[in-house]
Structures are given as structure tokens and as C-alpha cells.
């Protein structure tokens, strides 16, 4: 399984966060996620600054639920680690927590903030689109299931074809352009209409919440 540390900009977007949580779902099992209290606090702060009408209690509830679903995921006791060479001071808490988690990937929307970091080859810095696209190529059936589950749990998402288009749209705040293409290529390869492929992926599934 691929262990990933999720930066605050991944958790900031409800829709992007939502997709990652279903890739980490125990019945899908493609990702093993990590974060820290500091990363969650940064995500909450940015969400509230971006939308001051947002109900902070509802925002906090999302992250409480994540910690319940993935009780191992919150990393602590990393503050005393040495600074990671090449990483900006404001991002040191992210880099240190990622190192302490012993993850394989640090997933971030701000690649320039980390790409020069000296992680001694232990961590690869990747975008959300690149890691999900790689998983869609390697595990297309499970990736389709994870995406279908994310759609199913999103109220008012429209049909699945519209949801895929939304995920891939650069202006949506999600921007999983390559990932959308890979999922659609897989659906085309099995010769099913998009909605039929989604329905088949959800056979036998139950809602998680």
C-alpha cells in the first residue's frame, strides 16, 4: 500500500480531500494516509479565510471524522527533528511530520515548496493528480471503485460522467486532469457506458456515512 502524507492544500479542498479518503477506504486499500494537527489547523484556517460564511463547526467536524476513520493517521512528536534542508521555514512542520510518518509520498499542490528538500531519497514529492493518475493506471478497477464511492457520498454531485468532468477541470479547485483521462480510458477499455461502469463498481457496496 502507498503511504502518503497530505499537505494542507490537499485537505483544504473538500472534493480533493474526499477523493483521497476513498482511495484510503479499507475496502479499496490503495492509500495509507497521514497528516498532523498542525496541517489540519492550517487547512481549517485557510478554509475559513477563503469563505468567511463557512460554519467552522462543520469544517472541524470533517476533520474529526477523518481522525475517527483513520485513527493512526495523525502524526505527532516530530517537532524536535532537524530542519529538512531545502524546505522553506513555513513548511518545515509539514516536511518533518512527513519524515516522521515514514511515508513514501508527500502529496502537495505546492511542489516548489518541497521539491528541493533533502529527504535522502526516503520521500517523493508528488502532486495529487500524478499519484492518483499512477494508481488509476496500475489499479484501474479499484481506482474506479474509489471514485464511484466518492461520487456516491457527495450530495448533489450530478451523474457520474459530470462528476468525472468536474474532477478533471482545472478551474474546479481539484484539477485531476490526467486522473480523469485515465479513469475514462479504463471505462472505455471495458466497453461499458460511464454510468453502467459506475453502477457495477458500486455493486454490493454500502454507504460509509
N, C-alpha and C positions, 0 to 999 in steps of 0.2 A: 504494500500500500504506500502511496505517496504522502509523506508528511509535509505539511505546508504551514508556514506562519503567515497570517493575514494582516497586512498593514491597515491602518485606519481608513485609508481611502477605498479599500475593498469593503470594509464594514459600513462605511458611510452610505453607500448606495443600497437601499433596501432590496432592490431587484437583483443586484450583483451578489450581495450577501446571501440572498435567498437561494440562488443557483448553487453557490458553493456549499451551503448547508445540505442540500440534497445530494450533491456528489459525495458528501461525507456520511450520508444516511447509512445506517448499518446494513440495510438490505442491498445497497448499491456498492458501498465499500471501496470507492476509488480514491478517497482522500481521508487523511487523518489531520484535522485542523488544530491550529494553536493560535492564541492571541494573548494579550496581557490586560490587566486592569487599566494600565496607562493608555494602551491602544484604544480600548473601549471608551475611556474618558475623552480621548481626543476625537473619536468618531462622534460621540454624543455632542460635544462642544461644537463641532463643525456642522452637524445636522441642525442644531438649534440656531446657529448663526445664519445658516442658509435659509431657514424657514422659521421665523420667529413666532409664527402662528401654530407651530407643531406643539403637540401636547408632550411635555418632557416625560411624564409618567408612562405614556405609551412607548416612547422611544426607549426609555430604560427597561421597560418590560420585555422588549425584543431581545435585549442582551442578557437579561436574567434567564429567559427561556433558552438561549443558546448555551449558557453555562449549565443549565439543568440537563439539556440534551447531550452535552459533551463535557462531563464533569472533570475530565483530565486536561481540558484544553487551555485553561488559564495558567500562564507561566508566571512564577514569582521567584524571588531570591536571585535575580540576575544583576541587580544594581551595582554590586561590588566587582563585576567583571571589568577587565581592562577595556578602554575605549577601542572600537574597531577602526583601525587605520583606514582613512579614505572616506569615512562616513561623516556627514555633517553633524555638528553637535546636537542639533534639534532632533536628529533621527537616531541618536545613539541608543536610546531606550528601546527602539524597535529592533535594531541590529543585535543588541545584547540579548534581548529576550529570544530572538530567533536562534542565536547561537546556543543559548541555554536549553532551548527546546529540542536541540539536536535534529532539527527538521532538514529535509532535503532541499526545500524551496522556500524562498521569501517572495511572496506574491504582493506586488505593489503596482499602483498606477503611476508611480514616480520613479521610474528606472534610474534617471540621472542622479538621484539622491543616494543610491546604493551601489551602482554598477562598479564604482572604483573602490569599493570596500574590500579590505583584505580579509576574506573569510577562510583563507588557507585551503580553498577548494572544497570546504565542507558544505557550503550552501550555494545554490544557484539562484540568482535574482531573475525573476520572470514576471511578465505581465499576466493578468488574468486570462486574456484571450489566448496567449501562447500555451499556457498549461492546460486549459480546457480543450483547446484545439488538439493538442497532443493526445489527450485522453480520449477524445472523440475518434481519433484515428486508430488508437490501439485497442480501445474497448467501446466500439460503437453501440453495441446493444445496451450496455449498462449506462452509457452516456445519454442515450435516448430515454431510458427509463428515468434517470435523474432529472432530465429536462422536463419530461412529461409530469413527473411528480411536482416539480416546481410550478409548472403551469396550473396543475390541479389545485394546489394550495394557494394560488393567487386569485383573490376575488376580483371579478370584473376584468379578467385577462383577455376576453375575446376568445376566438378559436385558436387552436394550436399553431396554425400557419401564421396568424397575426402575431402571436407571442414570439415565434422564432424571428420574424422580421424585426420586432421590437428589440430583441436581444442583440441583433446584429447591427442595428442602426447606430452610427457613431454619435448622433445627436441625442440619443436616449439616455446618456449617462451610464450605459452599460458597455456598449461598444465591442461586443463579442463577434466581430465581423467574420473572422476565419472560422471560429467555432460554429456559427450559424451555417456557413458553407459546408463544413464537414458533416454536420448532422443531416443537412438536406441531401448531401451526396450519399450518405448511408441509406436514407429513406428511399432515394431513387434506386439504389442498388438492390434493395429487397423487393422492388416493384410494387409498392403499395402507395395509395394516396396518403398525404400527410396526416389527415385526421384518423385514418384507419391504422396507421403505424403507431400513432399516439395511443389509441384505444387498446391496441394489442399490448403495448408496453405497460399499460395500467391494469391488465387482467390480473385478478387475484390480489390487487393492492388495496390497502385501507388508508384512510387519511391519518396523518401523524398528529394533527392537532386541528 
